[in-house]
Amino acid sequence: MRISLMRKALAFFLLLFATMGAFSQNNRMTVYGKIRDKESGEPLSGVSVSVINTAGLGTFSTKEGPTP
């Protein structure tokens, strides 16, 4: 009886931690704004926009702003 209860508890916590990891990776970030030349104020396109210390999290800009 005691071993069965321990197995159920172990299975519950393993399932709990597995689902927590799956949901934690769905965090999304939206960046708004325009990237402009400092001197002329013209919008710049083709500029790389990335989040510091995150591999592969970024985009590039168009004249309308960053693209998703």
N, C-alpha and C positions, 0 to 999 in steps of 0.2 A: 504494500500500500504506500509506504513512504517513498520507495523508488519511483513508483508511478507518478506520484505528485511532483517529485523533483524533475522527472523527465518532462512533464507538462509545463512546469515553470521554466525550464531551460528552453523548451521549444517556443514558448511565448516570448521570452526575452530575445531569442535569436530572430524571430519573426519581427518583433518590434524594432530592433536595431537595423534589420535589413530594409524595412520600409522607410525608416528615418533617413537612411542614406540615399534612397531613391528620390524622396521628396526634396531633399536639401539641394539637389543639383538643378532644380527648376528655377532658381533665382535668376531673374532677368533685370537688366538695367536699360533704361532709355535715356539717350543723350539728345538734348535739344539745343539749337542755336546755329549760328553761322560762323564760319571761320573766315576772317577778313585779313587782308594785308594791313600791316601796321601803319604804313605811310599813306597809301592811297585809299584805304577803306574798302577796296573792291573785294567781293567774295572770292575765295579760293576753292577750286575743285581739285579732287585727287589727293587731298591731304589725308594721311593715315591718322586715325583716332583710335587710341588703345587705352586700356586700363592698366595702370602700373602694377607689376608683380602678378599678373594673371596671364598664363600662356593661352594664346589663341582667342582672347576676348577683345575684339575690336572691330572696326569698320573703316570705311573711307568716306570722305565728304564729296558732295556735289555742290553746285552753286545754290541749291535750295537748302542745304544742310546735310548732316550725316545720313547715310543710307543704312537701313537695318540689315 
